[in-house]
Amino acid sequence: MQQLVLTHIPAWNDPEVCRKQAAEVWPGEVGLARAGQTYDLD
């Protein structure tokens, strides 16, 4: 299953609102990137 991870969200946007909006159009899981976290793009 593919996952979408949102990065570089401007400070004036609510990250949770952005995540919910993306989830409306992305068929898989939508997450928010966290500082210091690594992600396997395999």
PAKENU-677777 format. One line per 4 residues: number of its first residue (from 1); for each residue x, y, z of N, C-alpha, C. Coordinates in nm, 4 decimals, decimal comma, always signed. Layout:
<rs>
NUM> X Y Z X Y Z X Y Z ~ ...
</rs>
This chain:
<rs>
1> +0,0845 -0,1178 +0,0000 +0,0000 +0,0000 +0,0000 +0,0894 +0,1245 +0,0000 ~ +0,0523 +0,2206 -0,0769 +0,1280 +0,3451 -0,0831 +0,0821 +0,4410 +0,0254 ~ +0,1770 +0,5209 +0,0713 +0,1477 +0,6202 +0,1742 +0,1962 +0,7558 +0,1252 ~ +0,1199 +0,8575 +0,1517 +0,1564 +0,9951 +0,1205 +0,2012 +1,0616 +0,2497
5> +0,3205 +1,1212 +0,2487 +0,3713 +1,1927 +0,3655 +0,3853 +1,3391 +0,3261 ~ +0,3142 +1,4249 +0,3943 +0,3176 +1,5680 +0,3643 +0,4372 +1,6328 +0,4326 ~ +0,5103 +1,7142 +0,3570 +0,6262 +1,7863 +0,4082 +0,6146 +1,9331 +0,3701 ~ +0,6952 +2,0155 +0,4316 +0,7068 +2,1573 +0,3958 +0,5722 +2,2295 +0,3983
9> +0,4966 +2,2091 +0,5026 +0,3683 +2,2777 +0,5183 +0,3965 +2,4168 +0,5755 ~ +0,3493 +2,5231 +0,5107 +0,3748 +2,6582 +0,5609 +0,3205 +2,6768 +0,7027 ~ +0,3862 +2,7617 +0,7786 +0,3496 +2,7847 +0,9191 +0,2072 +2,8373 +0,9343 ~ +0,1550 +2,9047 +0,8342 +0,0201 +2,9610 +0,8449 -0,0892 +2,8584 +0,8135
13> -0,0501 +2,7382 +0,7727 -0,1479 +2,6313 +0,7479 -0,1512 +2,5366 +0,8670 ~ -0,2682 +2,4875 +0,8990 -0,2840 +2,3869 +1,0040 -0,2495 +2,2507 +0,9435 ~ -0,1434 +2,1855 +0,9926 -0,1031 +2,0573 +0,9337 -0,2138 +1,9522 +0,9329 ~ -0,2950 +1,9493 +1,0357 -0,4027 +1,8491 +1,0416 -0,5091 +1,8775 +0,9361
17> -0,5374 +2,0033 +0,9103 -0,6327 +2,0389 +0,8038 -0,5755 +1,9946 +0,6687 ~ -0,4461 +2,0198 +0,6466 -0,3810 +1,9768 +0,5223 -0,3877 +1,8256 +0,5074 ~ -0,3632 +1,7526 +0,6165 -0,3687 +1,6069 +0,6119 -0,5088 +1,5590 +0,5758 ~ -0,6094 +1,6179 +0,6371 -0,7477 +1,5775 +0,6090 -0,7866 +1,6087 +0,4644
21> -0,7420 +1,7221 +0,4127 -0,7723 +1,7570 +0,2740 -0,7054 +1,6594 +0,1780 ~ -0,5809 +1,6246 +0,2061 -0,5108 +1,5293 +0,1204 -0,5778 +1,3922 +0,1254 ~ -0,6261 +1,3532 +0,2430 -0,6918 +1,2226 +0,2587 -0,8205 +1,2131 +0,1770 ~ -0,8792 +1,3266 +0,1457 -1,0012 +1,3266 +0,0641 -0,9744 +1,2847 -0,0803
25> -0,8505 +1,3008 -0,1271 -0,8194 +1,2686 -0,2663 -0,7152 +1,1580 -0,2813 ~ -0,6449 +1,1221 -0,1744 -0,5423 +1,0169 -0,1801 -0,6052 +0,8871 -0,1325 ~ -0,5937 +0,7787 -0,2100 -0,6604 +0,6536 -0,1731 -0,5958 +0,5778 -0,0572 ~ -0,4701 +0,6091 -0,0251 -0,4006 +0,5388 +0,0824 -0,3911 +0,6223 +0,2087
29> -0,2989 +0,5816 +0,2931 -0,2770 +0,6513 +0,4200 -0,2055 +0,7844 +0,3959 ~ -0,2431 +0,8866 +0,4719 -0,1791 +1,0181 +0,4633 -0,1202 +1,0508 +0,5997 ~ +0,0085 +1,0848 +0,6003 +0,0752 +1,1196 +0,7248 +0,1438 +1,2540 +0,7146 ~ +0,1897 +1,3025 +0,8279 +0,2636 +1,4277 +0,8349 +0,4087 +1,3955 +0,8699
33> +0,5010 +1,4521 +0,7931 +0,6425 +1,4322 +0,8219 +0,6764 +1,4990 +0,9546 ~ +0,7727 +1,4396 +1,0254 +0,8185 +1,4957 +1,1529 +0,9687 +1,5209 +1,1447 ~ +1,0120 +1,6288 +1,2054 +1,1537 +1,6634 +1,2053 +1,2344 +1,5490 +1,2676 ~ +1,3433 +1,5133 +1,2008 +1,4307 +1,4084 +1,2502 +1,3890 +1,2678 +1,2116
37> +1,2695 +1,2517 +1,1602 +1,2192 +1,1194 +1,1192 +1,2770 +1,0836 +0,9826 ~ +1,3072 +0,9589 +0,9604 +1,3507 +0,9124 +0,8283 +1,2417 +0,8245 +0,7688 ~ +1,2373 +0,8226 +0,6370 +1,1330 +0,7483 +0,5655 +1,1974 +0,6640 +0,4563 ~ +1,1605 +0,5390 +0,4496 +1,2104 +0,4484 +0,3480 +1,1249 +0,4653 +0,2231
41> +1,1888 +0,5037 +0,1128 +1,1163 +0,5271 -0,0127 +1,1261 +0,4081 -0,1065 ~ +1,1470 +0,2932 -0,0516 +1,1630 +0,1713 -0,1304 +1,0366 +0,1310 -0,1988
</rs>
